[in-house]
């Protein structure tokens, strides 16, 4: 089941990658939290409005890494990021999408 889910996730990432525009920022997420991430939201730090779930219908299981695309419709580098886990817990942080291209969820 996990292998099949990962295959579908890889296909979805490839489709997303081909649809990405010059304004999208590729960001590598690694999940070592011990929990499955079911949703990821981002927004420019100066905005109080979360965007859409960038995982879509996919999940990021613990022990896996995936590339996601953050819509960068501003000139801001600082972004807030919110992770929602399969047990309902949430974790938020601030990331710099101009300097860093990866994030590890711990």
C-alpha positions in Angstrom: 0.0 0.0 0.0 2.8 2.4 0.9 4.7 1.6 -2.3 1.6 2.3 -4.4 0.9 5.5 -2.5 4.4 6.6 -3.1 4.2 5.8 -6.8 1.0 7.9 -7.1 2.7 10.7 -5.2 5.8 10.6 -7.5 3.5 10.8 -10.5 1.6 13.8 -9.0 4.9 15.5 -8.2 6.1 15.0 -11.8 2.8 16.4 -13.2 3.1 19.4 -10.8 6.7 20.0 -11.8 5.7 20.2 -15.4 3.0 22.7 -14.6 5.2 24.9 -12.4 5.7 28.4 -13.5 8.7 30.7 -13.2 7.1 32.2 -10.1 6.9 28.9 -8.3 9.6 27.9 -5.9 10.7 24.2 -5.7 11.1 23.3 -2.1 12.2 19.9 -0.7 10.4 18.7 2.4 11.8 15.8 4.4 9.5 14.3 7.1 11.3 12.6 10.1 8.5 13.5 12.6 7.2 10.0 13.2 3.8 11.1 11.9 2.3 11.4 8.4 1.9 15.0 7.2 -1.6 15.3 5.6 -1.6 19.0 4.7 0.9 21.8 4.2 0.0 25.4 3.9 2.2 28.4 3.1 1.8 32.2 3.0 4.0 35.2 2.8 5.0 36.2 6.3 3.3 39.6 6.0 0.0 37.9 5.0 -2.5 36.5 7.5 -4.1 34.3 4.9 -3.0 30.7 4.3 -2.9 29.5 0.7 -4.2 26.2 -0.6 -2.9 22.9 0.7 0.3 22.3 -1.4 0.1 18.6 -0.9 -3.3 18.4 -2.5 -4.7 14.9 -2.2 -1.2 13.5 -1.4 0.4 12.9 2.0 4.1 12.9 3.1 4.8 9.8 5.2 7.5 9.9 7.9 10.9 8.9 6.5 10.2 10.3 3.0 11.3 13.4 1.1 9.3 15.1 -1.6 9.5 18.3 -3.7 6.6 20.7 -3.4 6.0 24.0 -5.1 5.4 27.2 -3.3 3.5 29.8 -5.3 5.7 32.9 -5.0 3.4 35.8 -6.1 5.3 38.3 -4.0 8.8 39.7 -3.7 9.0 38.4 -0.1 11.5 35.8 1.0 10.0 35.0 4.4 7.1 32.6 4.3 5.1 31.0 7.1 4.5 27.3 6.7 1.9 25.1 8.5 2.1 21.3 8.7 -1.0 19.3 9.7 -0.3 15.7 10.9 -2.5 12.6 10.7 -3.2 12.8 14.4 -4.6 16.3 14.1 -1.6 18.1 15.6 -0.2 21.2 13.8 3.2 22.7 13.6 4.2 26.1 12.1 7.4 27.7 11.3 8.9 30.5 9.2 11.1 29.7 6.2 13.3 31.8 3.8 12.5 30.6 0.3 15.2 32.8 -1.2 18.1 31.2 0.7 16.9 27.7 1.6 15.6 25.1 -0.7 14.7 22.4 1.8 13.1 21.9 5.2 13.1 18.9 7.6 9.9 18.3 9.6 11.0 17.0 13.0 
